[in-house]
């Protein structure tokens, strides 16, 4: 969204500069210093810029509609602020320390306890019974204690204990498999996110250089046109190239931010 907004802002500036150029050429045309074809060339570029501006606005509205459809309600976009400084790349953590894996570890501990419980079903059950009885004889009371042990062992249970033990073992194996699967996927996703960041940084650096070059070319073509040593087409082309370079720069900048935000999410430093 922010990338589209910045491209929209750059396009408005580009359109405004074309309008200023059209006004300057029109004055020169009225004085007979510039041909009418120059006016038509600028007018064509203005209409093209207006169409592109409308396309970006449509894309922004479509994105807003998609977000509303996704969450089921209108979203307040006022919290979105322009990112002026590049975000820092988060430090890579040990995957084993991530909450997602720690939760699986907890499930593994519970599964192991369930196995121990299932094993315990094979052990006999021992019950301790005790009671006290007071007898009276020769005008005296005498306490008598009775202590007994009862052992209960189920010789046959139609395979119920075995089934519970097998079920508990399978559950533990399933959790261990899920853990390994999640670790491998997280490592793969983190590695891909790091590569995406590197690619985004490379594109950002390249687009920054292209933008600086495009600005110099536009200024040179402007001087050449005003001095009458170059055609208006070259100047208009240079202006368009500068706008495209600026647009690519903003796109590359926010692509880098998106890549960093995704890595930060993978490392559980921000909520989904």
Secondary structure, 3 states (H helix, E strand, C coil): CHHHHHHHHHHHHHHHHHHHHHHHHHHHHHCCCCCHHHHHHHHHHHHHHHHHHHHHHHHHHHHHHHHHHHHCCCCCHHHCCCCCCCCCCCCCCCHHHCHHHHHHHHHHHHHHHHHHHHHHCCCCEEEEEEEEEEEEECCEEEEEEEEEEEEECCCCCCCHHHHHHHHHHHHHHHHHHHHHHHHHHHHHHHHHHHHHHHHHHHHHHHHHHHHHHHHHHHHHHHHHHHCCCCCHHHHHHHHHHHHHHHHHHHHHHHHHHHHHHHHHHHCCCCCC
